[in-house]
Amino acid sequence: MILKCTRVMALAPAAFLLASCGHVDLTSYAREEFPVCQADGGAWAGEPRAARYIRGSFEEFDRQFGAFLGDLEQAAERSASEPRAKWPTRFAPLHEEMKANIARLGRVLPRMNRPVDVPPLAGQFEDGAIWWPLGDHHTEYLGVALSQEFVDHQNLGEHLAIFLSSLERVEAQLLDLKYAEPDDAASDLPSPQELAAAVRSLREDWEDGARPGMMRVIYDRPDIPDDETLSARLQARVAAICAGYDTCSGGEGRDCTTGPGE
């Protein structure tokens, strides 16, 4: 029933039906601890709840980020007619929300919990080589496996690199505005017009670039063969990582800790 339901959801426009197809508590799932490779060689990644965790995490980010972009656009417009002394009060909460959205996206993408984590992952997508897990937590393995799928899907890796770079740029502008002082030189701060332009680019890079491709990877089309579902692909990717770690830990040449998995 779960498999059939997830297929029916394939690429559902905006109104996702996950709640009616089964739900996984994102926080509880992320807090679970179990051997990632030792017990079953990564077979856990093929369980329905792993795919539901990915879909639920994507949907939460998509929903919150869309609302956030609207708030940003309004703030940029209103700040243009405000004295600079009011900018920290207006933009500090938005910078905090930006950080929260980065953490939400970090449930889908690996090793991204803070603004400082965004540039390295953007570089990995640009290079088409996602680093293997640096820890032993199942959510990082899922994020790496899914990101490998993104890289291999048409030009999605390039779109994600562009989107993450736009995200980094807007976060940096919000940080500057958050700490703006009345006597700061105008040249040292982004203007409301510059912020508005950056937010427009960010929305475009998300809605017309990264988001559609991510949805095609994450949501199974109704007629997809069993061995091509998201669950099957995640399991295959995680199993390959586990097998690779067995090889390198046996002294056969791969760097298990710092090198990319590709």
N, C-alpha and C positions, 0 to 999 in steps of 0.2 A: 504493500500500500504506500509506504513512504517513497519507494523508488518511482512508482507510477506518478505520484503526486508531484515530486520534484521535476519530473519531465514535463508535466503539463504546465508548470510555471515558466517554461523556457522563454527567456527574454521578455517576460511580461513588462510592458511599458509602465514605469513609475509605480503603479499599484502592485506591490509584491504580495504574494499570498502565503508567505512562509508560515504565518501563525496557524493557518488552517492545515498545513502540511506537516506539522511537527515542529517543535521548538526546543532549542537547547539554551540553557542558561549560560551566557557568554562568560560571565565572571567565574562561575563554578567550574566550567570546563577548563578555563585558562589556569585555574588554581590546582587542578589535578596533578598528581605526581605519579609517574609510572615509567618503567624502563622503556626507552624509545625503540631500541633495536634488539636488546638482549632476549626479550620474551618471545616475540613473534616475527622478528625481522622487519618490522614496520607495517605489518598487516593491519594494525589498528587504524592507519590512515585511510583505509577503505571502508571503515564503518560509516553508516549514514550520519551519525552525529558529528563526525569530523567535517563532512561537507556542509551540514547545517550550521556548524560554527563559522565556517568561511562565509556562507551566504548571509547569516545573521549579522556578522561583523561588517560585511560590506554594506548591508542595508542600513545599519545604524549609522555608519559613517556618511553614507549618501544622504540620508535624511537630515542629519545634524549639519553637515557641511553645506547643503543647499540653503538651509535657513541662515547659516553663518554668512554666506556670501551676500544674501540680501541685507543683513544687518551692516555688513561692511560698506556696501554701496550707499546706504542711507547715511552712515557716519561720515563717509568721505564728502558727500554732498553737503551735509549740514555744517561740517567743520570749516568749509570754505568761507562762511560768513561769521565765524566765531573768532574771538581773540585767542591768540596762541596759548594764553594761560589756561584755557579750558580744555586743551587737547589731551593732557594726561588723564583727566577724569573721563573723557569720552573714549580714549583708545586703550587704557589699561585693561578694562574688562574684555575688550575684543582680543587683546594679545593673549590673555589667559584662555579665552575660548579657542584661539588658534592653537595653543599648546594642547588643549584637550582634544582637538580634532586630529592633531598629529598622532597623539596616543591612540585614538580610535583607529586611524589608518594603520597603526602599528599592529593591530590584530589581524590585518590582512597581509601586510608586508613585513618582512623580518627585520628585527633589530632596529626598530624605529619607534622610540618612545618620547624623544625630546627633539627640539629644533636642531640641535647639533648633529642628530642622526640622519637628517634629510640629505645633505650633500653626498655622503658616501654611497647611499643607495641610489641616488640619481646617477652617479658615476658608473655603478654596476649595471644599471639598465642601459646607459649609453654605450657601455662596452659590450653588452650582451653576455655578461658573465656574472652570475649571482654567486656570492661566496657561500660555501657550505656552512652548516650550523657551527657556531662557535661555542655553543653550550649543549646541554642535554635535555632541553625542555621540548615537549611535543609541539607547542605552538610555534616555536622557531622552525622546527622541521616542516610544519605545514606551510609557514610563510615562505620558506625557501623553495619548497616543491611548487607552490602556486606561482611564485615569481619566475621560476624556470618555465612554467607553462606560459606566462605572460610574454617572456622573451621570445619564445618559439612561435607565438601567434602573430603572423604577419608583421606589421611594423609597430606593434603595441609597446615593445620595449622603448622605442624612440619616443612615443607619445608619453609614456610614464616618466622618462627622463626630463622631458620638457615640462610636464605638469609639476614634478617635484621641484624643479628649478624655479618655476613661478611661485610655488608655495614658499620656498625659501626666501624669495625676494620680498613677498608681501609680509612674511613674518618679520624680516629685518626692518621693514618700514614701520610696522606697528611697534616694534621695540623702540625705535627712535622716537616715535610720537608719544609713546607711553612715558618717556623720561624727558620730554621737551621742556625747556626752560624759557621764560619770557625773553631773556636776553640772548638766547641762542641765535647765531647768525642764520639767516634764512637759507643760505647755501648749505648749511649743515643738516637741514631737515628736509624730508620729502614734503612737497606741497600737497594739499588736498587733491589737486588735479593729477599729480603724479601717482598718488595712491589710487585714485579712481581708475586711472589707466591700467595700473598694475592689477587691480581687482578684476577689471574687464578681461584682461588677458588670462588671469587665473581661471575665471569662469569658463572662458572659451577652451582653454587647455584641458579642463575637466570634462565639460559637457560634450564637446565636439571631438575630443582626443582620447583621453585615458578611459573615461567612463564607459563608452560603448564597447570598446575592446575588452575591458575587464568583464563586462556583463556576458559577452559571448563566450568567454572562457569559463566563467563561474556557473552560468545557468545552462543546463542540458536542454537541447532541443528535443521535442517529443519523440522523434524517431531515432534517437541516437542508439547505436549498439551498446550492449552491456559493457563491453571492454573499452569503450571510449567515454564513459560517463566521467564526471568530475571525480567521483569516489575512486574509480579504477585508475585514473591518471595520477591522483594524489598517492595512492598506494604504490604504484609503480615507481614514482619519483622517490618516495621515502625509502622504499626497499632498495633502490639503487644507491642511495646515500649510505644506508646501513651496510650494504655489501662493500661499498668503497672504503668505508671506515675499517671494516674487517681486514681489507687488503693492506691499507697503509699502516694499520697498527701492527701488522705482521712483518713490517719492515720491507715492503716491496716498492717503496719509492714515493708514494704520494704524501704531500704535506697535509696532515689532518687538521691543522689548526688555523693556518693563515691563508692558504691558497684558495682560489676559486674552484668551484666544483666542475667547471667546464674546461 
